[in-house]
Amino acid sequence: MAEQALLIIYGSATGNSEHIATQLHKKIQALQPTDSTFTPAILLDGNSCVKTNLPNWSKSPTSIILITSTTGDGDSPENISRLFRTLKRKSSAVDKICGCVNFCVLALGDTNYSKFCYTGEVLDKKFKECGGTRVMPLTKADEATGLEEQVSSFEDRAYACIKAAALGQDLSDVDVPPPAPNGDTPKITNVTAPTPLPTSTSPGVILLQKLCAASSLPDPLTFDISGEEVLGGLQSSQASSVALDIQGKGEEGGSSLNGYPLSLNDSVAESGTITSTSSHTHYTRQQPYSSPITSARYLAGKENYGKGERRVIEICMELPDDFGYEYTPGDSVGILIPNSPESVNSIESRIKGESVMIEGEEFGKDGVLRERVNFNGVLRRRELIGLSEACTDPSESTCLKYLGSKSGSAIYTKFITANSLSLVHLMEFFPSLSPGLEEVLNLFTCIPPRYYSVTTSPLQNVKGVGVAFSVVDYKMEVNGDRRLGHVTGHFEEICGMYLRPDPRFARLPIALRPKLPCPSVKIFPFPSKHFKLPADPSYPIVMVGPGTGVAPFMSFINHRKFGRKVAKHETEETCEGEWRGGFELEGEELAVGTEDAQGYRSSKEIGESHLFFGCRTRKDWIFEEEIKAFEKGGELTKAHVCFSREEGEGKYVQDLMKKEENAEKIRDLIAKKNGYLYICGDAANMARDVLLCLEEIFDGCEGGGGGKKMVEKLKCRGKILLDIWS
């Protein structure tokens, strides 16, 4: 049988799917020198295959492993959107454009959204309808509960099933481990080795032994690696001796290494946010805007600086004069922060190799570690397994393998997850760990952007955009050290000139104060397709946002406030291009009060608006002055506020929502007056509790058919909208 093409296609918004696909591609490449089933595996994003590969899928035998996430509430990632649209519009009765394709799909999603894994579901269905052969059932991985188990199970099965189908074998005979049950905790299955390794003096090994003893688990040094399914087949990590593979990426011909751009100054933009402007300038993740931070203030917890307690900060960043950065209320700002010099210095001497050659260009270790490698993130199991090969102490190597295995799942949670341990911390606990620079590049993803909801409106400040965030700062149980967030801790440090100004200059006029260097940060727009204000401002809105979840609602209310102040002739002028965006409307459209191109400004009255906000204590109430001013000015009908650690009518937002008069108001505004309800904040607890509360509120609504059914109906109609994070 002639060799078949093997494509590993990904659709990725934040980098998870691309990283999983890249790692799978590397592992398959390592198998191919002794496996002639396929031509060399090709890794590419979904958009890149539409013109070059898709035309052959009805003619030449092709095997496809597809890994894709779903963004927002049912949107496809930008870099797979063309493939998604192409297959979605094909008729299953006529088009057989996938007639020669064997395929399997891994879909990433979040069960808090109504369209869980929607992109993967649609592509899996359309590949089948268009003539493809599904070699294994669709695998869904839930980011709300953790991806690791389902991803590992898919990796173990995918290549075996694709290979069997390519060889014409019966798929029922494929010898692969069964898929991991959704949400099940892996059982401890390790077998005691007949000859235990000698006791180690490594602080990490000693600590793991204590954790295992406290949990009544076997000593980690007795871990039998040979009995672990998770370490077999494709799940095993690449050795550091494997040559770096340089994979062509995208139609533009740019290249990447494990998801990294080949050049630290690579200007090839990935498929991402493109803003249309008169100057044709646009900013993306690959081409961010270096934005000066023009102001910063503590919204809460100023007195807690340096104490490891809760602090909330709002910063305002300058936007470019070329109108190349556009945003609307509900959007987020993508922020790219390099690794700090302190963290790079702490591990640099332990990383072997001073530079790496990529396509004839040499990159120094310091630059690679500072700009590319996400070594400050919480360690993943696959990273621990790969790092185990870089330990010269056999006991440390065994312990890292144990942490990365299914048998070590419970201790991984207690040691790694509970303390958010990164490579920096791991090297402190395991002194013999000394990986090579190439190995680090193979194992770790690139530094991911962080996304924060905007708190401002472009009508409010055309030259700037604001975001708010809680500073991640806590004491690690494992050693008592403070752990600062990679991005939030960095912001608090560089914004010290605003947050903690020198009191010696407080009484001086601004013109006479010393000129301090203005900090800057790389940013790019991250639009939301669904979490938007209604086009008609007369529609009522209900906003539920505890803690920093209130941030986008400040943008909403500000936008309605400033939009209401604009007279008709001012609206005509701004719609001709004088406000950010340069949209144009015809005069006759303005004459009948039609909203502007962003859909938020008109001559109509503003509809009712209710905000449900909760925090721990009154001193944690962020944007308190602004919220009270909105109520006084009529932009906000009512703010319903609760404090979980103080006496009051309710501890949480759902308690306030269930009060009889509030529940009746919600039913009236959303179910009867066609309003919109927004939920923003923590997905793990708050979002689910609020949705359950809404089911109670809508239970028995006329025509609702039950609260749960009514909530699902409203979510599908876009009347209940979520912006949540895990």
VEXMAR-53726 format. One line per 8 residues: number of its first residue (from 1); their letters; for each residue x, y, z of C-alpha. Coordinates in steps of 0.02 Angstrom, whole numbers, plus 50000, padded with zeros to 5 digits. Example, Ala and Ser with C-alpha at 12.3 -4.5 7.8 and 13.67 -1.06 7.14 Angstrom:
! VEXMAR-53726
1> as> 50615/49775/50390; 50684/49947/50357;
This chain:
! VEXMAR-53726
1> maeqalli> 50000/50000/50000; 50067/50170/49952; 50108/50293/50088; 49967/50410/50138; 49974/50593/50188; 49953/50627/50374; 49896/50801/50426; 49886/50864/50605;
9> iygsatgn> 49770/51015/50596; 49736/51134/50739; 49622/51280/50778; 49686/51380/50925; 49640/51546/51006; 49748/51546/51163; 49881/51419/51114; 49817/51260/51201;
17> sehiatql> 49762/51169/51044; 49917/51221/50948; 50031/51158/51086; 49941/50990/51098; 49949/50971/50909; 50133/51020/50905; 50180/50894/51040; 50081/50756/50953;
25> hkkiqalq> 50166/50800/50788; 50338/50783/50868; 50296/50614/50943; 50230/50548/50779; 50386/50612/50691; 50492/50513/50813; 50398/50354/50762; 50404/50381/50575;
33> ptdstftp> 50585/50330/50538; 50532/50150/50575; 50351/50166/50518; 50318/50188/50332; 50129/50199/50343; 50127/50385/50308; 50229/50516/50221; 50309/50637/50347;
41> ailldgns> 50173/50709/50457; 50126/50891/50421; 50072/51012/50557; 49966/51162/50504; 49823/51271/50559; 49650/51248/50484; 49654/51400/50372; 49818/51349/50291;
49> cvktnlpn> 49748/51184/50225; 49594/51256/50137; 49681/51302/49973; 49830/51185/49975; 49763/51022/50049; 49573/51017/50046; 49558/51000/49855; 49648/50832/49867;
57> wsksptsi> 49537/50758/50003; 49416/50685/49875; 49557/50613/49767; 49705/50554/49871; 49699/50449/50031; 49730/50569/50176; 49730/50544/50365; 49686/50691/50476;
65> ilitsttg> 49703/50717/50663; 49610/50877/50705; 49627/50970/50871; 49523/51127/50897; 49455/51236/51034; 49295/51339/51038; 49306/51522/51085; 49171/51623/51170;
73> dgdspeni> 49000/51544/51155; 49018/51441/50997; 49145/51537/50893; 49282/51452/50796; 49462/51511/50822; 49520/51632/50688; 49655/51515/50622; 49528/51379/50580;
81> srlfrtlk> 49381/51490/50533; 49402/51467/50344; 49401/51278/50356; 49253/51288/50476; 49152/51397/50357; 49200/51295/50204; 49143/51129/50276; 48991/51200/50365;
89> rkssavdk> 48911/51262/50204; 48937/51099/50110; 48785/50991/50077; 48800/50814/50145; 48689/50750/50004; 48797/50822/49865; 48973/50867/49920; 49093/50725/49955;
97> icgcvnfc> 49249/50832/49968; 49317/50722/50109; 49286/50558/50019; 49464/50494/50041; 49490/50555/50220; 49511/50455/50380; 49493/50572/50528; 49477/50593/50715;
105> vlalgdtn> 49440/50751/50815; 49490/50816/50986; 49377/50960/51039; 49423/51078/51180; 49288/51180/51265; 49210/51241/51426; 49050/51163/51493; 48996/51329/51568;
113> yskfcytg> 48953/51387/51392; 48797/51323/51304; 48893/51277/51146; 49021/51164/51229; 49153/51105/51103; 49043/51172/50963; 49182/51198/50835; 49246/51020/50858;
121> evldkkfk> 49070/50948/50853; 49029/51036/50690; 49192/50988/50605; 49176/50807/50662; 48999/50801/50592; 49042/50887/50427; 49196/50780/50393; 49082/50629/50409;
129> ecggtrvm> 48941/50703/50305; 49063/50753/50168; 49121/50574/50144; 49257/50555/50277; 49283/50400/50383; 49280/50430/50571; 49409/50314/50649; 49365/50350/50831;
137> pltkadea> 49226/50443/50921; 49239/50629/50949; 49341/50664/51107; 49289/50815/51212; 49403/50895/51341; 49331/51017/51467; 49439/51165/51518; 49324/51195/51667;
145> tgleeqvs> 49375/51029/51748; 49548/51002/51673; 49609/50943/51503; 49750/50825/51551; 49661/50657/51561; 49557/50673/51403; 49704/50744/51304; 49818/50602/51360;
153> sfedraya> 49686/50473/51316; 49662/50549/51143; 49849/50552/51109; 49864/50369/51158; 49725/50317/51040; 49731/50436/50892; 49885/50377/50800; 49846/50193/50827;
161> cikaaalg> 49671/50213/50755; 49726/50322/50609; 49864/50198/50565; 49747/50048/50575; 49621/50133/50461; 49757/50179/50336; 49812/49997/50331; 49634/49935/50309;
169> qdlsdvdv> 49630/49847/50477; 49475/49818/50583; 49470/49961/50708; 49391/49849/50839; 49554/49752/50847; 49661/49906/50882; 49757/49878/51044; 49748/50047/51130;
177> pppapngd> 49703/50098/51307; 49520/50144/51334; 49472/50327/51347; 49480/50405/51519; 49307/50431/51596; 49254/50613/51603; 49290/50687/51773; 49349/50523/51852;
185> tpkitnvt> 49501/50530/51965; 49636/50408/51904; 49656/50259/52017; 49822/50222/52101; 49892/50072/52005; 50079/50077/52037; 50166/49916/52082; 50299/49908/52216;
193> aptplpts> 50469/49878/52138; 50561/49727/52207; 50718/49828/52245; 50682/50004/52310; 50803/50141/52267; 50912/50206/52409; 50847/50349/52514; 50884/50518/52436;
201> tspgvill> 50942/50679/52516; 50854/50782/52383; 50732/50906/52466; 50603/50871/52331; 50611/50683/52353; 50599/50697/52543; 50449/50811/52528; 50359/50693/52408;
209> qklcaass> 50393/50546/52523; 50311/50642/52665; 50161/50688/52558; 50139/50507/52503; 50153/50443/52682; 50024/50569/52742; 49906/50510/52604; 49937/50326/52640;
217> lpdpltfd> 50015/50303/52468; 50169/50200/52425; 50341/50281/52431; 50369/50370/52264; 50541/50288/52248; 50453/50120/52230; 50359/50182/52078; 50365/50054/51935;
225> isgeevlg> 50371/50154/51774; 50349/50000/51665; 50171/49972/51725; 50107/50145/51677; 49997/50157/51523; 50012/50346/51522; 50198/50335/51486; 50180/50216/51341;
233> glqssqas> 50166/50248/51155; 50140/50427/51103; 50132/50494/51280; 50318/50469/51310; 50418/50629/51295; 50552/50668/51169; 50731/50648/51223; 50835/50805/51217;
241> svaldiqg> 50942/50726/51083; 50799/50730/50957; 50842/50859/50824; 50740/51017/50822; 50610/51009/50687; 50570/51167/50591; 50392/51159/50527; 50323/51272/50393;
249> kgeeggss> 50170/51362/50454; 50035/51454/50361; 50014/51515/50186; 50133/51659/50216; 50279/51538/50230; 50326/51585/50408; 50400/51450/50519; 50390/51402/50700;
257> lngyplsl> 50472/51291/50827; 50349/51209/50948; 50234/51357/50921; 50371/51487/50937; 50410/51614/50799; 50582/51579/50727; 50639/51756/50757; 50620/51853/50917;
265> ndsvaesg> 50570/51998/50803; 50463/51891/50688; 50339/52008/50605; 50234/51874/50520; 50062/51895/50599; 49963/51740/50641; 49780/51735/50601; 49710/51848/50734;
273> titstssh> 49628/52013/50765; 49641/52131/50618; 49571/52305/50637; 49513/52398/50483; 49573/52576/50477; 49613/52712/50354; 49799/52685/50383; 49785/52496/50362;
281> thytrqqp> 49886/52471/50521; 49833/52327/50631; 49894/52248/50791; 49891/52062/50833; 49971/51940/50952; 50119/51928/50834; 50119/52116/50801; 50070/52196/50967;
289> ysspitsa> 50069/52380/51006; 50197/52441/51134; 50079/52543/51242; 50136/52668/51374; 50044/52649/51539; 49974/52821/51572; 49896/52792/51744; 49866/52661/51878;
297> rylagken> 49769/52659/52040; 49722/52539/52178; 49536/52502/52173; 49551/52403/52336; 49686/52343/52454; 49814/52483/52437; 49860/52456/52619; 49897/52271/52583;
305> ygkgerrv> 50047/52301/52471; 50189/52186/52523; 50078/52088/52642; 50019/51953/52524; 49835/52004/52541; 49702/52051/52413; 49735/52201/52301; 49641/52260/52145;
313> ieicmelp> 49720/52379/52019; 49654/52473/51869; 49777/52533/51737; 49751/52640/51583; 49855/52609/51427; 49882/52729/51283; 49817/52683/51111; 49908/52721/50948;
321> ddfgyeyt> 49874/52880/50851; 49856/52782/50687; 49685/52713/50740; 49756/52538/50719; 49684/52479/50884; 49494/52473/50895; 49386/52405/51033; 49207/52409/51095;
329> pgdsvgil> 49129/52373/51266; 49137/52187/51303; 49305/52164/51216; 49465/52113/51304; 49644/52170/51293; 49776/52039/51257; 49935/52075/51355; 50107/51999/51324;
337> ipnspesv> 50231/52003/51468; 50407/51928/51452; 50483/51827/51593; 50561/51937/51726; 50751/51957/51733; 50746/51885/51910; 50661/51724/51855; 50775/51706/51704;
345> nsiesrik> 50929/51730/51812; 50867/51600/51937; 50868/51458/51809; 50987/51515/51672; 51142/51436/51748; 51051/51268/51763; 51001/51263/51579; 51136/51179/51474;
353> gesvmieg> 51188/51263/51313; 51219/51447/51277; 51126/51463/51114; 51020/51370/50986; 51033/51372/50798; 50870/51383/50702; 50877/51384/50512; 51053/51454/50517;
361> eefgkdgv> 51012/51592/50642; 51083/51588/50817; 50979/51635/50968; 51057/51665/51139; 50995/51577/51293; 50950/51736/51386; 50838/51800/51246; 50754/51631/51220;
369> lrervnfn> 50715/51612/51405; 50658/51792/51426; 50547/51809/51272; 50484/51635/51228; 50476/51497/51357; 50327/51489/51475; 50429/51422/51621; 50334/51527/51749;
377> gvlrrrel> 50172/51433/51717; 50109/51290/51824; 50201/51131/51772; 50103/51005/51669; 50123/50818/51685; 50200/50797/51514; 50330/50929/51559; 50374/50836/51718;
385> iglseact> 50397/50674/51623; 50510/50758/51498; 50611/50845/51633; 50637/50680/51724; 50764/50631/51591; 50868/50784/51635; 50899/50734/51817; 51068/50659/51860;
393> dpsestcl> 51000/50593/52026; 50900/50433/51988; 50785/50462/52138; 50738/50635/52074; 50707/50564/51900; 50592/50431/51971; 50494/50558/52073; 50466/50671/51923;
401> kylgsksg> 50405/50522/51822; 50290/50480/51966; 50219/50657/51972; 50185/50650/51785; 50099/50481/51790; 49919/50434/51826; 49975/50347/51985; 50047/50510/52049;
409> saiytkfi> 49890/50611/52011; 49843/50642/52193; 50018/50698/52242; 50033/50804/52084; 49878/50898/52143; 49945/50922/52320; 50123/50967/52269; 50113/51052/52098;
417> tanslslv> 49935/51116/52076; 49901/51173/52255; 50062/51276/52257; 50060/51328/52073; 50239/51266/52056; 50338/51320/51903; 50505/51266/51833; 50588/51397/51943;
425> hlmeffps> 50520/51314/52100; 50551/51138/52036; 50736/51173/52013; 50746/51228/52195; 50674/51062/52253; 50769/50951/52130; 50951/51012/52125; 51009/50883/51997;
433> lspgleev> 50884/50943/51867; 50982/51022/51724; 50892/51015/51555; 50964/51073/51391; 50903/51230/51304; 50836/51129/51157; 50745/51014/51277; 50663/51162/51364;
441> lnlftcip> 50605/51228/51196; 50532/51058/51154; 50439/51039/51317; 50367/51210/51356; 50244/51319/51264; 50275/51498/51216; 50226/51631/51342; 50036/51647/51324;
449> pryysvtt> 49948/51815/51321; 49834/51860/51465; 49664/51934/51428; 49576/52068/51530; 49404/52145/51500; 49405/52329/51458; 49334/52447/51589; 49322/52600/51477;
457> splqnvkg> 49226/52654/51323; 49301/52724/51163; 49172/52865/51179; 49243/52904/51350; 49428/52906/51303; 49478/52890/51121; 49663/52886/51164; 49664/52753/51300;
465> vgvafsvv> 49593/52589/51363; 49578/52529/51542; 49580/52357/51624; 49562/52297/51804; 49633/52144/51890; 49668/52065/52058; 49852/52044/52101; 49897/51861/52120;
473> dykmevng> 49996/51856/52282; 49993/51714/52407; 50103/51609/52518; 50146/51435/52455; 50109/51297/52580; 50255/51192/52524; 50393/51313/52578; 50311/51473/52640;
481> drrlghvt> 50377/51580/52496; 50269/51715/52415; 50203/51678/52241; 50165/51829/52133; 50069/51819/51970; 50176/51828/51814; 50075/51972/51740; 49986/52051/51888;
489> ghfeeicg> 50142/52054/51995; 50238/52131/51850; 50107/52267/51829; 50108/52311/52014; 50297/52327/52009; 50316/52433/51852; 50169/52546/51900; 50244/52590/52068;
497> mylrpdpr> 50268/52771/52012; 50078/52786/52001; 50026/52669/52140; 50153/52723/52272; 50214/52896/52221; 50359/52974/52313; 50281/53081/52452; 50424/53205/52438;
505> farlpial> 50353/53268/52273; 50168/53264/52317; 50156/53452/52347; 50256/53502/52195; 50164/53558/52037; 50162/53421/51907; 50274/53525/51792; 50410/53530/51926;
513> rpklpcps> 50406/53347/51974; 50549/53235/51916; 50519/53154/51747; 50508/52967/51776; 50518/52838/51636; 50343/52788/51582; 50319/52599/51589; 50251/52513/51434;
521> vkifpfps> 50173/52346/51390; 50137/52251/51229; 49951/52239/51193; 49832/52187/51055; 49641/52190/51038; 49541/52032/51076; 49362/52064/51017; 49212/51975/51088;
529> khfklpad> 49083/51922/50959; 48940/51896/51080; 48972/51983/51246; 48909/52150/51181; 48782/52282/51226; 48619/52266/51129; 48617/52369/50970; 48463/52461/51031;
537> psypivmv> 48503/52552/51195; 48320/52549/51245; 48333/52362/51282; 48349/52329/51470; 48506/52243/51536; 48544/52145/51695; 48729/52128/51739; 48797/52000/51863;
545> gpgtgvap> 48980/52028/51906; 49054/51989/52077; 49232/52047/52113; 49330/52095/51958; 49187/52023/51855; 49112/52198/51864; 49250/52265/51750; 49162/52247/51579;
553> fmsfinhr> 49003/52320/51652; 49095/52481/51693; 49131/52488/51506; 48948/52452/51466; 48879/52588/51579; 49011/52715/51528; 48969/52683/51346; 48784/52715/51375;
561> kfgrkvak> 48823/52867/51480; 48935/52952/51352; 48828/52895/51206; 48676/52981/51283; 48771/53145/51294; 48808/53154/51110; 48686/53263/51014; 48626/53219/50841;
569> heteetce> 48746/53335/50749; 48892/53270/50852; 48841/53093/50808; 48847/53138/50624; 49022/53208/50643; 49092/53062/50741; 49013/52935/50623; 49106/53020/50480;
577> gewrggfe> 49268/52960/50557; 49310/53075/50701; 49298/52939/50832; 49402/52782/50837; 49352/52667/50696; 49309/52783/50553; 49137/52709/50519; 49017/52803/50407;
585> legeelav> 48828/52813/50404; 48717/52895/50277; 48623/53054/50325; 48452/52978/50298; 48497/52838/50418; 48542/52963/50553; 48380/53056/50525; 48279/52910/50592;
593> gtedaqgy> 48387/52885/50745; 48482/52730/50689; 48628/52683/50799; 48806/52709/50741; 48909/52570/50662; 48954/52497/50830; 48771/52490/50874; 48772/52583/51039;
601> rsskeige> 48725/52765/51006; 48556/52832/50960; 48426/52959/51007; 48321/52827/51096; 48299/52822/51284; 48414/52707/51381; 48328/52552/51448; 48329/52494/51628;
609> shlffgcr> 48495/52426/51693; 48525/52326/51852; 48695/52276/51921; 48718/52132/52044; 48888/52149/52126; 48966/52056/52272; 49131/52056/52365; 49199/52005/52535;
617> trkdwife> 49188/52167/52633; 49140/52347/52601; 49323/52397/52583; 49336/52273/52437; 49198/52364/52341; 49288/52415/52183; 49221/52558/52076; 49109/52608/52221;
625> eeikafek> 49112/52794/52183; 49081/52765/51998; 48935/52646/52028; 48851/52767/52148; 48877/52908/52022; 48798/52802/51885; 48645/52775/51996; 48633/52960/52035;
633> ggeltkah> 48651/53008/51852; 48521/52883/51792; 48639/52778/51686; 48615/52634/51809; 48440/52599/51872; 48493/52502/52026; 48651/52428/52102; 48618/52274/52209;
641> vcfsreeg> 48771/52248/52319; 48813/52115/52448; 48963/52072/52557; 48998/51889/52593; 49091/51922/52757; 48974/52052/52829; 48797/52050/52895; 48666/52094/52765;
649> egkyvqdl> 48523/52036/52656; 48627/51906/52566; 48804/51841/52558; 48816/51812/52370; 48743/51888/52212; 48627/51741/52187; 48551/51775/52359; 48506/51951/52303;
657> mkkeenae> 48441/51889/52136; 48322/51767/52221; 48240/51901/52328; 48058/51909/52275; 48059/52086/52204; 48225/52058/52114; 48173/51890/52042; 48013/51968/51978;
665> kirdliak> 48111/52111/51901; 48230/51990/51813; 48084/51889/51744; 48000/52047/51683; 48154/52123/51600; 48224/51966/51520; 48074/51854/51484; 47942/51987/51448;
673> kngylyic> 48035/52142/51389; 48163/52051/51283; 48311/52112/51387; 48486/52042/51404; 48570/51963/51555; 48760/51960/51569; 48867/51854/51685; 49052/51890/51708;
681> gdaanmar> 49176/51812/51829; 49234/51646/51899; 49174/51493/51805; 49215/51362/51936; 49086/51417/52065; 49000/51584/52035; 48942/51557/51856; 48865/51388/51890;
689> dvllclee> 48781/51450/52049; 48708/51600/51957; 48643/51490/51816; 48560/51374/51943; 48486/51528/52026; 48415/51584/51859; 48337/51413/51834; 48243/51441/51998;
697> ifdgcegg> 48193/51617/51948; 48126/51564/51777; 48044/51405/51839; 47859/51418/51798; 47877/51565/51677; 47736/51568/51552; 47790/51462/51404; 47955/51423/51488;
705> gggkkmve> 47927/51238/51514; 48037/51232/51668; 48177/51343/51730; 48320/51240/51660; 48240/51231/51489; 48202/51418/51494; 48382/51463/51537; 48449/51355/51396;
713> klkcrgki> 48325/51435/51277; 48380/51610/51329; 48563/51563/51311; 48533/51495/51136; 48439/51655/51089; 48586/51760/51150; 48485/51835/51293; 48596/51761/51429;
721> lldiws> 48778/51796/51389; 48934/51738/51481; 49112/51802/51496; 49190/51683/51622; 49358/51608/51663; 49418/51454/51757;
